[in-house]
């Protein structure tokens, strides 16, 4: 369901009448024009940022269009050789992995019993989790902040990762449930006959069979965590703990006139996200559309 | 399966969820009834005053209005646009896999990156102004982010830039479930492209469109990060949303009042979700559990 088929359809060779074909060609040209126009709008800010990082501020003010002349490398090299940038990359990575590490077992265990066993209150539990889809962390941020303060989790990576995992549970469970359900009951029965209890069944059969959906959840959690802004901003008070988005935001207000440096910093912070997207595109898109489009 | 086992399996998720989602929300219901700065003891009970105050504060009702405008624009412009592109990618155009990847790319960039880059592009004499001047449209440049009459629409453009890809892939997944034979049958029977779209594709795509609209509404009710980074809700509150208003109160340490505002946002989302589920999504979401 989630797998989008995007192999180019083979061109039909027996397309009938030439006039239709000519019209099809004009339509097609129009489609390409629209596609290229949209592509331009999508790519423009990204290329502006990448190229902007290679300009001096003077160039940015005088001629922001076109290629940099001359190319300035200093913006990038100074950031790449700064300790604080790498520190932020590490912090972001650590928190994202931590969140995924917490959400995967918690969500898969819950989704497992919700989808494979019937017990009283099952629908209630499931309903409770789906309710969470309506409440993103940004709106719950104030009570969350107070709770974290009470729990002594401010200035602690766990204070970011645990709430992210908790707010990630609803979508994870919603995506996992149909997947777990689809695994044939016969497997479970056969396992039970062979003396395999629920715990073993979950661990040795369900999880290995569910690798695609688990990697989807991991990827969605990591991307969400990597990009999140408000929660780490409030929780991570010490600059040594800052994550990349906080760094970008800080640098853009701190060096508000050093446009080139801001753009270089922004570009570098995009790179990990874009690389990750290039590797895990299928999981990201598949996971995000899975909950919403029915089979 | 024995009870203790079920409890063991549910426990990690339920504990995590209760501590970091349910408990804070329940607490904020309590805080919303007090005048409280977050530090001193919680003893100044004010009943529903905080809620009355929110709805009589023009700054808040303006923010609410901005949310409504953004919802309307998203549904009227962004989703049809996403649908158009989804159809384009569903046609026999070459390179559509690459196009899909690129169109979706902004969605994986963080709100902060999006906001910072667009702020640079839209600043006075920034890239957009320069480009407009160079093609002779210099007279039409605006204070994109500094003119109170323009900023909300500029912001909507930035939001669409980031999020349309999501709706596009959603609708594309829906389109790919529409059997091709139906369209072919219609066109053999002499249906024009428009008729085919209107009477074959659109009805079959209905469920996906309704889900897309739903997610768009809920998302727009709760917009924060991208607005905060791009405009901070300004100038003079012209691009504020309920969530940026909430954060402003939070920063002023009006914790009781801010809690009331977050309860208002919760409640609105819940009411919208329930109404939408009742009237539009009923058939579509059965079994997917997207709505509680």
Boltz contact constraints between the chains, C-beta under 6 A:
constraints:
  - contact:
      token1: [A, 4]
      token2: [B, 173]
      max_distance: 6.0
  - contact:
      token1: [A, 6]
      token2: [B, 97]
      max_distance: 6.0
  - contact:
      token1: [A, 9]
      token2: [B, 92]
      max_distance: 6.0
  - contact:
      token1: [A, 31]
      token2: [B, 88]
      max_distance: 6.0
  - contact:
      token1: [A, 31]
      token2: [B, 93]
      max_distance: 6.0
  - contact:
      token1: [A, 35]
      token2: [B, 99]
      max_distance: 6.0
  - contact:
      token1: [A, 42]
      token2: [B, 102]
      max_distance: 6.0
  - contact:
      token1: [A, 45]
      token2: [B, 117]
      max_distance: 6.0
  - contact:
      token1: [A, 45]
      token2: [B, 121]
      max_distance: 6.0
  - contact:
      token1: [A, 48]
      token2: [B, 127]
      max_distance: 6.0
  - contact:
      token1: [A, 49]
      token2: [B, 117]
      max_distance: 6.0
  - contact:
      token1: [A, 64]
      token2: [B, 127]
      max_distance: 6.0
  - contact:
      token1: [A, 64]
      token2: [B, 130]
      max_distance: 6.0
  - contact:
      token1: [A, 65]
      token2: [B, 130]
      max_distance: 6.0
  - contact:
      token1: [A, 106]
      token2: [B, 12]
      max_distance: 6.0
  - contact:
      token1: [A, 106]
      token2: [B, 13]
      max_distance: 6.0
  - contact:
      token1: [A, 106]
      token2: [B, 16]
      max_distance: 6.0
  - contact:
      token1: [A, 109]
      token2: [B, 9]
      max_distance: 6.0
  - contact:
      token1: [A, 110]
      token2: [B, 10]
      max_distance: 6.0
  - contact:
      token1: [A, 110]
      token2: [B, 13]
      max_distance: 6.0
  - contact:
      token1: [A, 113]
      token2: [B, 6]
      max_distance: 6.0
  - contact:
      token1: [A, 113]
      token2: [B, 9]
      max_distance: 6.0
  - contact:
      token1: [A, 117]
      token2: [B, 1]
      max_distance: 6.0
  - contact:
      token1: [A, 119]
      token2: [B, 6]
      max_distance: 6.0
  - contact:
      token1: [A, 127]
      token2: [B, 292]
      max_distance: 6.0
  - contact:
      token1: [A, 130]
      token2: [B, 289]
      max_distance: 6.0
  - contact:
      token1: [A, 130]
      token2: [B, 292]
      max_distance: 6.0
  - contact:
      token1: [A, 131]
      token2: [B, 292]
      max_distance: 6.0
  - contact:
      token1: [A, 132]
      token2: [B, 21]
      max_distance: 6.0
  - contact:
      token1: [A, 134]
      token2: [B, 269]
      max_distance: 6.0
  - contact:
      token1: [A, 134]
      token2: [B, 273]
      max_distance: 6.0
  - contact:
      token1: [A, 136]
      token2: [B, 222]
      max_distance: 6.0
  - contact:
      token1: [A, 138]
      token2: [B, 224]
      max_distance: 6.0
  - contact:
      token1: [A, 138]
      token2: [B, 243]
      max_distance: 6.0
  - contact:
      token1: [A, 139]
      token2: [B, 222]
      max_distance: 6.0
  - contact:
      token1: [A, 139]
      token2: [B, 243]
      max_distance: 6.0
  - contact:
      token1: [A, 139]
      token2: [B, 262]
      max_distance: 6.0
  - contact:
      token1: [A, 139]
      token2: [B, 265]
      max_distance: 6.0
  - contact:
      token1: [A, 140]
      token2: [B, 24]
      max_distance: 6.0
  - contact:
      token1: [A, 142]
      token2: [B, 250]
      max_distance: 6.0
  - contact:
      token1: [A, 142]
      token2: [B, 258]
      max_distance: 6.0
  - contact:
      token1: [A, 142]
      token2: [B, 259]
      max_distance: 6.0
  - contact:
      token1: [A, 142]
      token2: [B, 262]
      max_distance: 6.0
  - contact:
      token1: [A, 143]
      token2: [B, 24]
      max_distance: 6.0
  - contact:
      token1: [A, 143]
      token2: [B, 27]
      max_distance: 6.0
  - contact:
      token1: [A, 143]
      token2: [B, 28]
      max_distance: 6.0
  - contact:
      token1: [A, 144]
      token2: [B, 24]
      max_distance: 6.0
  - contact:
      token1: [A, 147]
      token2: [B, 24]
      max_distance: 6.0
  - contact:
      token1: [A, 163]
      token2: [B, 20]
      max_distance: 6.0
  - contact:
      token1: [A, 166]
      token2: [B, 16]
      max_distance: 6.0
  - contact:
      token1: [A, 166]
      token2: [B, 17]
      max_distance: 6.0
  - contact:
      token1: [A, 166]
      token2: [B, 20]
      max_distance: 6.0
  - contact:
      token1: [A, 166]
      token2: [B, 21]
      max_distance: 6.0
  - contact:
      token1: [A, 169]
      token2: [B, 13]
      max_distance: 6.0
  - contact:
      token1: [A, 169]
      token2: [B, 17]
      max_distance: 6.0
  - contact:
      token1: [A, 174]
      token2: [B, 289]
      max_distance: 6.0
  - contact:
      token1: [A, 198]
      token2: [B, 1]
      max_distance: 6.0
  - contact:
      token1: [A, 198]
      token2: [B, 5]
      max_distance: 6.0
  - contact:
      token1: [A, 223]
      token2: [B, 108]
      max_distance: 6.0
  - contact:
      token1: [A, 227]
      token2: [B, 110]
      max_distance: 6.0
  - contact:
      token1: [A, 229]
      token2: [B, 112]
      max_distance: 6.0
  - contact:
      token1: [A, 229]
      token2: [B, 225]
      max_distance: 6.0
  - contact:
      token1: [A, 245]
      token2: [B, 110]
      max_distance: 6.0
  - contact:
      token1: [A, 245]
      token2: [B, 112]
      max_distance: 6.0
  - contact:
      token1: [A, 248]
      token2: [B, 112]
      max_distance: 6.0
  - contact:
      token1: [A, 248]
      token2: [B, 116]
      max_distance: 6.0
  - contact:
      token1: [A, 249]
      token2: [B, 112]
      max_distance: 6.0
  - contact:
      token1: [A, 252]
      token2: [B, 116]
      max_distance: 6.0
  - contact:
      token1: [A, 266]
      token2: [B, 113]
      max_distance: 6.0
  - contact:
      token1: [A, 266]
      token2: [B, 116]
      max_distance: 6.0
  - contact:
      token1: [A, 266]
      token2: [B, 117]
      max_distance: 6.0
  - contact:
      token1: [A, 270]
      token2: [B, 109]
      max_distance: 6.0
  - contact:
      token1: [A, 270]
      token2: [B, 113]
      max_distance: 6.0
  - contact:
      token1: [A, 273]
      token2: [B, 108]
      max_distance: 6.0
  - contact:
      token1: [A, 273]
      token2: [B, 109]
      max_distance: 6.0
  - contact:
      token1: [A, 277]
      token2: [B, 108]
      max_distance: 6.0
  - contact:
      token1: [A, 285]
      token2: [B, 169]
      max_distance: 6.0
  - contact:
      token1: [A, 289]
      token2: [B, 169]
      max_distance: 6.0
  - contact:
      token1: [A, 289]
      token2: [B, 170]
      max_distance: 6.0
  - contact:
      token1: [A, 289]
      token2: [B, 173]
      max_distance: 6.0
  - contact:
      token1: [A, 291]
      token2: [B, 290]
      max_distance: 6.0
  - contact:
      token1: [A, 292]
      token2: [B, 170]
      max_distance: 6.0
  - contact:
      token1: [A, 292]
      token2: [B, 211]
      max_distance: 6.0
  - contact:
      token1: [A, 293]
      token2: [B, 173]
      max_distance: 6.0
  - contact:
      token1: [A, 293]
      token2: [B, 174]
      max_distance: 6.0
  - contact:
      token1: [A, 293]
      token2: [B, 208]
      max_distance: 6.0
